[in-house]
Amino acid sequence: MASKIDRNRRMMADFVAGHSLEQLGADHALTLLRVLAVLTDEKNRRGVSTDPFYRSLRRA
């Protein structure tokens, strides 16, 4: 089983690729509100995190 961090990163990548919120919820068995919370958190992490994964996204 993948960790929540991996799931959240995948969800953000899928959203950026054009998947709908409803589709993300169905794919990951989450409510629409939880999907929105995850995407908001990932968006905020992209701006401030020192993690190399997020740093590379800021440079891209």
Secondary structure, 3 states (H helix, E strand, C coil): CCCHHHHHHHHHHHHHCCCCHHHHHHHHCCCHHHHHHHHHHHHHHHHHCCCHHHHHHHHC
